[in-house]
């Protein structure tokens, strides 16, 4: 049997179209001498298009065959910039040769500036260099929430309610996961202007363990049942912790519980039509972008209080085909809290890259058995020049680590003045010892960005029906056909234990 011409023709058309489909390039960038991955290198595949390697040196991007460039350029500080053909990058290991930062003498200046003069000009030029016009950015954002609980001990002492016993307290402590990781990945367009953010989410993924959430809900329901069965509605609770005490009416608590249950039902109904994804992502952007070095709310005071820092000119280098001053900074006699490195454009004194690491705890609060510390503030910010000559964020990797602990007694006493005999009805005594180290990490890549008319920004309406796809195990095919920042090993190996 032979195929008729009418059947062959569509097949030929299909075969002819195959080379024109999108192509995904995946590779890993490594140091030619050490064979270690090169993190956060720039992979440029268009005039204003590119991606960034992850912390293991891995990268991938998707191109339409019709727009495939002749060469892909890869660059990283401390390495020679190189161009590669697409075929050289597909499923391979790419080697970059180390290149030391050049010292003075390489660049010729009309007047060679001191490091303090460079910093002064950088601060002076901030209003001219920072983009303030509405901008649209194609982004990929990965949020990692890593919670490590080192100790949970409720220190059960006594209880007059049989169900509120040591066994229940121990089961609650045992059910709290010692390591709870939650990853959220999203791809979309960010519209931003004057601190206002609007999002168009294309696709998103949520990686976490639903079983952990379910176990907490079950325990909460069990505690609520015990509470309502044993406590009189017209009682009040006296809650004592250390030298402090507080009186709470039980009927108001029960009323609040009823309201919470009603809200849960309402939330479940709304889940079918409206998710909190867009709002949550907007909050994440606000929290992250508020830490940009020029923001008033940023903990990093480098450009606002330059007198607190000592600056050293380490040399000169090239970034995005521009010459840059390479300047190290550190606190003067402990007066500041950060150290790092700046890469400042020689021509216009714009900061093109900033590396930061805290040198001491940013916050250390301890009072009456409660401890709160901000222990880690570390990141890299990179900026690219827009067609309007201003600079906007191109990449940001930022980690914020904290420590939280409670070590104090807790006593809950039920009293009721409407019963005969003594007012004291029930009592629960605990001695809580809880220690936790939560860490938040953001990885933001801007693949493409453009200045847009203010009317386009104003008229854009968010689609709040966008929802994230839940993943109990990481699916490498989920982002097929999209350019993202490659996941690290911890994410690739994420799976929920049954």
PEWO-V762404 format. One record per residue. N is the residue number from 1. SS is DSSP state (2 for helix, 1 for strand, 0 for the rest). PSI is psi in radians with two decimals (999 if undefined). Layout:
n=N ss=SS psi=PSI
n=N ss=SS psi=PSI
This chain:
n=1 ss=0 psi=2.39
n=2 ss=0 psi=2.67
n=3 ss=0 psi=2.47
n=4 ss=0 psi=2.83
n=5 ss=2 psi=-0.58
n=6 ss=2 psi=-0.45
n=7 ss=2 psi=-0.59
n=8 ss=2 psi=-0.69
n=9 ss=2 psi=-0.83
n=10 ss=2 psi=-0.60
n=11 ss=2 psi=-0.75
n=12 ss=2 psi=-0.70
n=13 ss=2 psi=-0.72
n=14 ss=2 psi=-0.80
n=15 ss=2 psi=-0.65
n=16 ss=2 psi=-0.50
n=17 ss=2 psi=-0.30
n=18 ss=2 psi=-0.81
n=19 ss=0 psi=-0.27
n=20 ss=0 psi=-0.03
n=21 ss=0 psi=2.95
n=22 ss=1 psi=2.58
n=23 ss=1 psi=2.26
n=24 ss=1 psi=2.19
n=25 ss=1 psi=2.25
n=26 ss=1 psi=2.41
n=27 ss=1 psi=3.13
n=28 ss=1 psi=2.32
n=29 ss=1 psi=2.20
n=30 ss=1 psi=2.73
n=31 ss=1 psi=2.23
n=32 ss=0 psi=-0.44
n=33 ss=0 psi=-0.82
n=34 ss=0 psi=-0.31
n=35 ss=0 psi=0.33
n=36 ss=0 psi=2.61
n=37 ss=1 psi=2.52
n=38 ss=0 psi=1.91
n=39 ss=0 psi=2.57
n=40 ss=0 psi=0.62
n=41 ss=0 psi=2.71
n=42 ss=1 psi=2.25
n=43 ss=1 psi=1.89
n=44 ss=1 psi=2.09
n=45 ss=1 psi=0.26
n=46 ss=1 psi=2.98
n=47 ss=0 psi=-0.78
n=48 ss=0 psi=0.49
n=49 ss=1 psi=2.45
n=50 ss=1 psi=3.09
n=51 ss=1 psi=-3.13
n=52 ss=1 psi=2.46
n=53 ss=0 psi=2.66
n=54 ss=0 psi=-3.01
n=55 ss=0 psi=-0.07
n=56 ss=0 psi=0.05
n=57 ss=0 psi=0.06
n=58 ss=1 psi=2.56
n=59 ss=1 psi=2.77
n=60 ss=1 psi=2.70
n=61 ss=1 psi=2.76
n=62 ss=1 psi=2.32
n=63 ss=1 psi=2.52
n=64 ss=1 psi=2.38
n=65 ss=2 psi=-0.63
n=66 ss=2 psi=-0.42
n=67 ss=2 psi=0.23
n=68 ss=0 psi=2.24
n=69 ss=0 psi=2.86
n=70 ss=0 psi=-0.64
n=71 ss=0 psi=2.59
n=72 ss=1 psi=2.25
n=73 ss=1 psi=2.31
n=74 ss=1 psi=2.30
n=75 ss=1 psi=2.61
n=76 ss=0 psi=2.53
n=77 ss=0 psi=2.24
n=78 ss=0 psi=0.08
n=79 ss=1 psi=2.68
n=80 ss=0 psi=2.33
n=81 ss=0 psi=2.38
n=82 ss=1 psi=2.63
n=83 ss=1 psi=2.49
n=84 ss=1 psi=2.56
n=85 ss=0 psi=2.70
n=86 ss=2 psi=-0.69
n=87 ss=2 psi=-0.49
n=88 ss=2 psi=-0.32
n=89 ss=2 psi=-0.38
n=90 ss=0 psi=2.08
n=91 ss=0 psi=0.86
n=92 ss=1 psi=3.04
n=93 ss=1 psi=2.17
n=94 ss=1 psi=2.23
n=95 ss=1 psi=2.34
n=96 ss=1 psi=2.41
n=97 ss=0 psi=2.28
n=98 ss=1 psi=2.55
n=99 ss=0 psi=2.10
n=100 ss=0 psi=2.63
n=101 ss=0 psi=2.26
n=102 ss=1 psi=2.53
n=103 ss=0 psi=3.05
n=104 ss=0 psi=2.62
n=105 ss=0 psi=-0.36
n=106 ss=0 psi=-0.69
n=107 ss=0 psi=2.50
n=108 ss=0 psi=2.24
n=109 ss=0 psi=2.59
n=110 ss=0 psi=-0.70
n=111 ss=0 psi=2.08
n=112 ss=0 psi=2.19
n=113 ss=0 psi=2.64
n=114 ss=0 psi=2.87
n=115 ss=2 psi=-0.61
n=116 ss=2 psi=-0.62
n=117 ss=2 psi=-0.65
n=118 ss=2 psi=-0.80
n=119 ss=2 psi=-0.71
n=120 ss=2 psi=-0.76
n=121 ss=2 psi=-0.61
n=122 ss=2 psi=-0.81
n=123 ss=2 psi=-0.73
n=124 ss=2 psi=-0.60
n=125 ss=0 psi=-0.02
n=126 ss=2 psi=-0.84
n=127 ss=2 psi=-0.56
n=128 ss=2 psi=-0.48
n=129 ss=2 psi=-0.46
n=130 ss=1 psi=2.24
n=131 ss=0 psi=2.29
n=132 ss=0 psi=-0.01
n=133 ss=0 psi=2.75
n=134 ss=0 psi=2.43
n=135 ss=1 psi=2.56
n=136 ss=1 psi=2.21
n=137 ss=1 psi=2.20
n=138 ss=1 psi=2.09
n=139 ss=1 psi=2.81
n=140 ss=1 psi=2.20
n=141 ss=1 psi=2.22
n=142 ss=1 psi=2.19
n=143 ss=1 psi=2.26
n=144 ss=1 psi=2.10
n=145 ss=1 psi=1.98
n=146 ss=1 psi=1.99
n=147 ss=1 psi=2.10
n=148 ss=1 psi=2.04
n=149 ss=1 psi=2.02
n=150 ss=1 psi=-0.35
n=151 ss=1 psi=2.35
n=152 ss=1 psi=1.93
n=153 ss=1 psi=1.99
n=154 ss=0 psi=-0.11
n=155 ss=0 psi=0.93
n=156 ss=0 psi=2.27
n=157 ss=0 psi=-0.92
n=158 ss=1 psi=2.73
n=159 ss=1 psi=2.39
n=160 ss=0 psi=-0.12
n=161 ss=0 psi=2.10
n=162 ss=0 psi=-0.70
n=163 ss=0 psi=-0.52
n=164 ss=0 psi=1.27
n=165 ss=0 psi=-3.13
n=166 ss=2 psi=-0.64
n=167 ss=2 psi=-0.74
n=168 ss=2 psi=-0.77
n=169 ss=2 psi=-0.71
n=170 ss=2 psi=-0.63
n=171 ss=2 psi=-0.64
n=172 ss=2 psi=-0.80
n=173 ss=2 psi=-0.71
n=174 ss=2 psi=-0.49
n=175 ss=2 psi=-0.32
n=176 ss=0 psi=2.08
n=177 ss=0 psi=2.34
n=178 ss=0 psi=-0.48
n=179 ss=1 psi=1.90
n=180 ss=1 psi=1.96
n=181 ss=1 psi=2.42
n=182 ss=1 psi=2.13
n=183 ss=1 psi=2.35
n=184 ss=1 psi=2.24
n=185 ss=1 psi=2.36
n=186 ss=1 psi=2.53
n=187 ss=1 psi=2.36
n=188 ss=1 psi=-2.85
n=189 ss=1 psi=2.29
n=190 ss=1 psi=2.17
n=191 ss=1 psi=2.18
n=192 ss=1 psi=2.56
n=193 ss=1 psi=2.15
n=194 ss=0 psi=0.77
n=195 ss=0 psi=0.09
n=196 ss=1 psi=2.35
n=197 ss=1 psi=2.39
n=198 ss=1 psi=2.49
n=199 ss=1 psi=2.45
n=200 ss=1 psi=1.69
n=201 ss=1 psi=2.16
n=202 ss=1 psi=-0.76
n=203 ss=1 psi=2.59
n=204 ss=1 psi=2.66
n=205 ss=1 psi=2.56
n=206 ss=1 psi=2.07
n=207 ss=1 psi=1.97
n=208 ss=0 psi=3.09
n=209 ss=0 psi=1.88
n=210 ss=2 psi=-0.45
n=211 ss=2 psi=-0.62
n=212 ss=2 psi=-0.72
n=213 ss=2 psi=-0.73
n=214 ss=2 psi=-0.68
n=215 ss=2 psi=-0.63
n=216 ss=2 psi=-0.73
n=217 ss=2 psi=-0.72
n=218 ss=2 psi=-0.76
n=219 ss=2 psi=-0.69
n=220 ss=2 psi=-0.75
n=221 ss=2 psi=-0.69
n=222 ss=2 psi=-0.75
n=223 ss=2 psi=-0.69
n=224 ss=2 psi=-0.71
n=225 ss=2 psi=-0.82
n=226 ss=2 psi=-0.75
n=227 ss=2 psi=-0.87
n=228 ss=2 psi=-0.48
n=229 ss=2 psi=-0.40
n=230 ss=2 psi=-0.25
n=231 ss=0 psi=2.34
n=232 ss=0 psi=2.38
n=233 ss=0 psi=-0.54
n=234 ss=0 psi=0.22
n=235 ss=0 psi=3.02
n=236 ss=1 psi=2.68
n=237 ss=1 psi=2.36
n=238 ss=1 psi=1.97
n=239 ss=1 psi=2.07
n=240 ss=1 psi=2.29
n=241 ss=1 psi=1.86
n=242 ss=0 psi=-2.23
n=243 ss=0 psi=-0.03
n=244 ss=1 psi=2.61
n=245 ss=1 psi=2.71
n=246 ss=1 psi=2.45
n=247 ss=1 psi=2.23
n=248 ss=1 psi=2.26
n=249 ss=1 psi=2.29
n=250 ss=2 psi=-0.71
n=251 ss=2 psi=-0.54
n=252 ss=2 psi=-0.61
n=253 ss=2 psi=-0.78
n=254 ss=2 psi=-0.66
n=255 ss=2 psi=-0.72
n=256 ss=2 psi=-0.67
n=257 ss=2 psi=-0.74
n=258 ss=2 psi=-0.73
n=259 ss=2 psi=-0.68
n=260 ss=2 psi=-0.72
n=261 ss=2 psi=-0.70
n=262 ss=2 psi=-0.69
n=263 ss=2 psi=-0.66
n=264 ss=2 psi=-0.76
n=265 ss=2 psi=-0.75
n=266 ss=2 psi=-0.73
n=267 ss=2 psi=-0.70
n=268 ss=2 psi=-0.67
n=269 ss=2 psi=-0.75
n=270 ss=2 psi=-0.36
n=271 ss=2 psi=-0.49
n=272 ss=0 psi=-0.38
n=273 ss=0 psi=-0.58
n=274 ss=0 psi=2.21
n=275 ss=0 psi=2.90
n=276 ss=0 psi=0.20
n=277 ss=2 psi=-0.89
n=278 ss=2 psi=-0.77
n=279 ss=2 psi=-0.70
n=280 ss=2 psi=-0.70
n=281 ss=2 psi=-0.64
n=282 ss=2 psi=-0.73
n=283 ss=2 psi=-0.67
n=284 ss=2 psi=-0.75
n=285 ss=2 psi=-0.75
n=286 ss=2 psi=-0.77
n=287 ss=2 psi=-0.75
n=288 ss=2 psi=-0.86
n=289 ss=2 psi=-0.31
n=290 ss=0 psi=-0.26
n=291 ss=0 psi=0.06
n=292 ss=0 psi=2.51
n=293 ss=0 psi=-0.44
n=294 ss=0 psi=-0.02
n=295 ss=0 psi=2.47
n=296 ss=0 psi=-0.57
n=297 ss=0 psi=-0.10
n=298 ss=0 psi=2.44
n=299 ss=0 psi=-0.44
n=300 ss=0 psi=1.93
n=301 ss=0 psi=0.40
n=302 ss=0 psi=-0.81
n=303 ss=0 psi=-0.27
n=304 ss=0 psi=-0.50
n=305 ss=0 psi=1.08
n=306 ss=2 psi=-0.45
n=307 ss=2 psi=-0.30
n=308 ss=2 psi=-0.10
n=309 ss=1 psi=2.61
n=310 ss=1 psi=2.23
n=311 ss=1 psi=2.47
n=312 ss=1 psi=2.25
n=313 ss=1 psi=1.92
n=314 ss=1 psi=-0.36
n=315 ss=1 psi=-2.69
n=316 ss=1 psi=2.69
n=317 ss=1 psi=-3.11
n=318 ss=1 psi=2.35
n=319 ss=1 psi=2.20
n=320 ss=0 psi=0.78
n=321 ss=0 psi=0.35
n=322 ss=1 psi=2.51
n=323 ss=1 psi=2.44
n=324 ss=1 psi=2.55
n=325 ss=1 psi=2.37
n=326 ss=1 psi=1.98
n=327 ss=1 psi=2.18
n=328 ss=1 psi=2.57
n=329 ss=1 psi=2.62
n=330 ss=1 psi=2.83
n=331 ss=1 psi=2.56
n=332 ss=0 psi=1.96
n=333 ss=0 psi=0.74
n=334 ss=0 psi=0.24
n=335 ss=0 psi=-0.24
n=336 ss=0 psi=3.13
n=337 ss=0 psi=0.09
n=338 ss=1 psi=2.72
n=339 ss=1 psi=2.87
n=340 ss=1 psi=-2.69
n=341 ss=1 psi=2.48
n=342 ss=1 psi=2.52
n=343 ss=1 psi=1.86
n=344 ss=1 psi=2.21
n=345 ss=1 psi=2.25
n=346 ss=0 psi=-0.57
n=347 ss=0 psi=-0.81
n=348 ss=0 psi=0.05
n=349 ss=0 psi=0.45
n=350 ss=0 psi=2.49
n=351 ss=1 psi=2.08
n=352 ss=1 psi=-0.40
n=353 ss=1 psi=2.53
n=354 ss=1 psi=2.19
n=355 ss=1 psi=2.39
n=356 ss=1 psi=2.55
n=357 ss=1 psi=2.30
n=358 ss=1 psi=2.57
n=359 ss=0 psi=-0.24
n=360 ss=0 psi=3.00
n=361 ss=0 psi=2.36
n=362 ss=0 psi=-0.49
n=363 ss=1 psi=2.41
n=364 ss=1 psi=1.60
n=365 ss=1 psi=2.27
n=366 ss=1 psi=2.17
n=367 ss=1 psi=2.19
n=368 ss=0 psi=0.82
n=369 ss=0 psi=0.00
n=370 ss=1 psi=2.22
n=371 ss=1 psi=2.32
n=372 ss=1 psi=2.20
n=373 ss=1 psi=2.51
n=374 ss=1 psi=1.86
n=375 ss=1 psi=-0.35
n=376 ss=1 psi=2.25
n=377 ss=1 psi=1.77
n=378 ss=1 psi=2.41
n=379 ss=1 psi=3.09
n=380 ss=1 psi=2.33
n=381 ss=1 psi=2.35
n=382 ss=1 psi=2.54
n=383 ss=1 psi=2.51
n=384 ss=1 psi=2.62
n=385 ss=1 psi=2.30
n=386 ss=0 psi=2.92
n=387 ss=0 psi=-0.43
n=388 ss=0 psi=0.08
n=389 ss=0 psi=-0.15
n=390 ss=0 psi=2.93
n=391 ss=1 psi=2.48
n=392 ss=1 psi=2.87
n=393 ss=1 psi=2.37
n=394 ss=1 psi=-0.56
n=395 ss=1 psi=2.50
n=396 ss=1 psi=2.22
n=397 ss=1 psi=2.08
n=398 ss=1 psi=2.34
n=399 ss=1 psi=2.30
n=400 ss=1 psi=2.03
n=401 ss=1 psi=2.45
n=402 ss=1 psi=2.94
n=403 ss=1 psi=2.32
n=404 ss=1 psi=2.34
n=405 ss=1 psi=2.55
n=406 ss=1 psi=2.18
n=407 ss=1 psi=1.54
n=408 ss=1 psi=2.73
n=409 ss=1 psi=2.69
n=410 ss=1 psi=2.22
n=411 ss=1 psi=2.24
n=412 ss=1 psi=2.08
n=413 ss=1 psi=2.22
n=414 ss=1 psi=2.24
n=415 ss=1 psi=2.59
n=416 ss=0 psi=2.07
n=417 ss=0 psi=-0.03
n=418 ss=0 psi=0.08
n=419 ss=0 psi=2.74
n=420 ss=0 psi=2.67
n=421 ss=0 psi=-2.74
n=422 ss=0 psi=2.57
n=423 ss=0 psi=-0.53
n=424 ss=1 psi=2.13
n=425 ss=1 psi=-0.97
n=426 ss=1 psi=2.79
n=427 ss=1 psi=2.43
n=428 ss=1 psi=2.18
n=429 ss=1 psi=2.21
n=430 ss=1 psi=2.86
n=431 ss=1 psi=1.60
n=432 ss=1 psi=2.33
n=433 ss=1 psi=1.80
n=434 ss=1 psi=2.28
n=435 ss=1 psi=2.32
n=436 ss=1 psi=2.47
n=437 ss=1 psi=1.55
n=438 ss=1 psi=2.45
n=439 ss=1 psi=2.32
n=440 ss=1 psi=2.38
n=441 ss=1 psi=2.31
n=442 ss=1 psi=2.41
n=443 ss=1 psi=1.98
n=444 ss=1 psi=2.16
n=445 ss=1 psi=2.30
n=446 ss=1 psi=1.96
n=447 ss=1 psi=-0.58
n=448 ss=1 psi=2.49
n=449 ss=1 psi=2.62
n=450 ss=1 psi=2.55
n=451 ss=1 psi=2.32
n=452 ss=0 psi=2.72
n=453 ss=0 psi=2.60
n=454 ss=2 psi=-0.58
n=455 ss=2 psi=-0.65
n=456 ss=2 psi=-0.69
n=457 ss=2 psi=-0.81
n=458 ss=2 psi=-0.71
n=459 ss=2 psi=-0.20
n=460 ss=0 psi=2.28
n=461 ss=0 psi=2.31
n=462 ss=0 psi=2.54
n=463 ss=0 psi=1.77
n=464 ss=0 psi=0.14
n=465 ss=0 psi=-0.09
n=466 ss=0 psi=2.40
n=467 ss=0 psi=2.66
n=468 ss=0 psi=2.57
n=469 ss=1 psi=2.16
n=470 ss=1 psi=2.37
n=471 ss=1 psi=2.02
n=472 ss=0 psi=-0.33
n=473 ss=1 psi=2.42
n=474 ss=0 psi=2.31
n=475 ss=0 psi=1.86
n=476 ss=0 psi=-0.32
n=477 ss=0 psi=-0.08
n=478 ss=0 psi=-0.68
n=479 ss=0 psi=0.25
n=480 ss=0 psi=2.28
n=481 ss=0 psi=-0.04
n=482 ss=0 psi=2.56
n=483 ss=0 psi=2.16
n=484 ss=0 psi=3.11
n=485 ss=0 psi=2.22
n=486 ss=0 psi=2.49
n=487 ss=0 psi=2.67
n=488 ss=0 psi=-3.13
n=489 ss=2 psi=-0.68
n=490 ss=2 psi=-0.69
n=491 ss=2 psi=-0.73
n=492 ss=2 psi=-0.54
n=493 ss=0 psi=0.09
n=494 ss=0 psi=2.25
n=495 ss=1 psi=2.57
n=496 ss=0 psi=2.21
n=497 ss=0 psi=2.33
n=498 ss=0 psi=999
